[in-house]
Amino acid sequence: MRHGKHLPPDTSGRGKGYQAPVPVRRCGLGRVTAPTPGAEEWYPQVTFLDRSHSVAGPGFSRWLVPPAALCIHLCIGQAYAFSVFNKPLAQLLCSAAQACPPATEKAISTTPGDWSITDVGWIFNLAIVFLGLSAAVFGRWVESAGPRKAMFAAACLFCGGLIVSGLGVMAHNLPLIFLGYGVIGGCGLGIGYISPVSTLIKWFPDRPGLATGTAIMGFGGGALIGAPLAVGLMKYYSSPTSNGVAPTMITMAVIYFVYMIVGALLVRLPADGWRPAGWTPPTAEVAAARMMTTRNVVVGDAVKTPQFWLLWAVLFLNVSAGIGVLGQASLMIQEVLGVSVAAAAGFVGLLSLFNMGGRIFWASTSDTIGRKQTYMIFFALGAVLYALTPSLGHWHAIVLFVLAYGIILSMYGGGFATIPAYLRDMFGTVQVGAIHGVLLTAWSAAGVAGPLILNKLRDYELANGVAKADAYSMTMYIMAGLLVIGFICNWLVRPVADRHYMPTTPTVGGELIA
């Protein structure tokens, strides 16, 4: 607190120097009362990271915010490249003993004590689960704390998780790696994912799809930076008795922390009532046609609406249908089409480009045709393509097979990029970050369900004598069925009922006054 002449008078009878607590009344769901006139002189000083210090001044260009968002998303998007650590993590002990099997052998390591690929595969799965959980739990805090503090917290958690994982590798302690990358790093993923998206929606009311697509494209493209960086660092740090995983993780933590802090310093919030120059809200007819509201629903009321749970199902089904294929793309194309390992790696890289490009293409398209219509395309076209891929594999139509999966993965990425704008259209902008955070639990669930469906069905088919080239056919038909269900869920989405909207109220520092 400030000391000196601005202290309130002592009326407590407790003697000179007693400082009465500041009377702040909270009303839940992020709403706060307006400060008492004159009380601002004796409020605790806010820090540089606080929300009030990140409000943009006159002349600030909103186009500086997307680069700030990319600083965060390109770093945390490293999660998509974590698979480059899987084989080295499964060879820690045999590397130290200089007894690792050749890369062509089926066994990753026969050295007692080395982990299996299944063991280390849970690191990424755990990170995705905690991404969704942390986004749900801390979403409301992200809105009230502001993007700068949230992005700083994300940097500390994500990079701290990498460091803890590096220590776990040194100690050959898998639970410590689960804690580091899976839990701590996963929480950094969740907070870092929603904070820039929520901020961009506030800056770009005229083009929310383009804005969120740009940021989320960075998350999808994080692997394009993270994978070669990790491989290069492991090669640099490797020695006759070490494959360099631990120092690589720690070095990446330092590099990513610097860039994420740059993003936190660049980011700004628009002032209350700010609008882009020359922009006017859509007419009532256009807003009604696209289900775009100008009012707001707080997160506690949003989760009580059928619209929220329909959108939860929409995201869950779209992600489930894509994430399993993304994780097994290399093995799948080798077994179905018999291509080489190098060609399979090229296929995975191409899918990553479709995944990344789809985020900006489909999200931008949704600004023109509407969010609901965009998802209708995702589900209808995706179901048709999934149903066709087994036949394309039988015909050995490599180009059409690759193109079909490329389009599917573009819509997988587009689904992530379009859903924040969909939520903004349905529930307004005031707590869209918190609502988005709760919705991302669908991603957590899909991150388990999608790979589980694909892997279990493949194992079942192989156990029953089905050839490897045909082992994915049943899975693809089931994925098509999931997308048909998603089409129905999206078709059922209707405007939110009036009773869920909050009354229009003024704000203080970007927070709602009760």
Secondary structure, 3 states (H helix, E strand, C coil): CCCCCCCCCCCCCCCCCCCCCCCCCECCCCCECCCCCCHHHHCCCCCCCCHHHHECCCCCCHHHHHHHHHHHHHHHHHHHHHHHHHHHHCCHHHHHCCCCCCCCCCCCCCCCCCCCHHHHHHHHHHHHHHHHHHHHHHHHHHHHHCHHHHHHHHHHHHHHHHHHHHHHHHCCCHHHHHHHHHHHHHHHHHHHHHHHHHHHHHHCCCCHHHHHHHHHHHHHHHHHHHHHHHHHHHHHHCECCECCHHHHHHHHHHHHHHHHHHHHHHCCECCCCCCCCCCCCCCHHHHHHHCCCCCCCCHHHHCCCHHHHHHHHHHHHHHHHHHHHHHHHHHHHHHHHCCCHHHHHHHHHHHHHHHHHHHHHHHHHHHHHCHHHHHHHHHHHHHHHHHHHHHHHHCCCHHHHHHHHHHHHHHHHHHHHHHHHHHHHHHCCCCHHHHHHHHCHHHHHHHHHHHHHHHHHHHHHHHCCCCHHHCCHHHHHHHHHHHHHHHHHHHCCCCCCHHHCCCCCCEECCEEEC
